Structures are given as structure tokens and as C-alpha cells.
Amino acid sequence: QVQLVESGGGLVQAGDSLRLSCAASGRTFSSYSMGWFRQAPGKEREFVAASSWRGGSTYYADSVKGRFNISRDNAKNMVYLQMNSLRPEDTARYYCIVAFRSFKVPDYWGQGTQVTVSS
């Protein structure tokens, strides 16, 4: 089992920045992708960003490209999401994920952290 704990969410104004963190613990593994999904009220959960094991490959949803940046610290089993120029439409619960095959099909999910952006 893998446990994922997110932190860093909060209430901010449009144009502000936030940094989300996610700590992974539990089962040890050789390589995995880490990333973030989000779910807004009344909407389906959607992909936000992901990073390959060594961080050499990163992937972003079109809606966040150029504003969000994902990074990871493998020594600490941590992944971060720096969110800049936040918009009201970024309001959602953000979930950390771990995937052993494809980040499109996560194997583990965190409980999520709420991000609310006011206009």
C-alpha cells in the first residue's frame, strides 16, 4: 500500500500563487510517476500534471500549461505543484496520485486538498 498526503491548499484571490505538496509513504518501489488530478464541484475528475520517475518528463493539461509547474524530490518521496496566476476556474479539490504504469491510470490517490480561487 501507498499512502499519499497532500498539503498546501487554501483560499486565494485570482492572480495569486499556491504551492501544493504531496508526501508518499508505505510500499517501496523502484519507479513510478507522480502527479495531480483535480475535481471541481459538479464536474468529473481531470488530469492536471504528472512527472516521470526521474522528473525528466513532465505532462500538463492544456488549461494549466505555462501557469503550473510540477516537480519532485525522489529522496523524500515528495511531489510539488507550483500554481501561479490562479484563476477562479482552478477552484477544485486537488488529488495527488502515484502510477506505476501510466499517469493516466493512477494506482493510488490521496485524500485531496481544497484550492479555492476567488475573483
Secondary structure as UniProt FT lines:
FT   STRAND          2..7
FT   STRAND          10..13
FT   TURN            14..15
FT   STRAND          18..26
FT   STRAND          33..39
FT   TURN            41..42
FT   STRAND          46..51
FT   TURN            53..54
FT   STRAND          58..60
FT   TURN            62..67
FT   STRAND          68..73
FT   TURN            74..77
FT   STRAND          78..83
FT   HELIX           88..90
FT   STRAND          92..99
FT   TURN            103..104
FT   STRAND          108..109
FT   STRAND          113..118
//
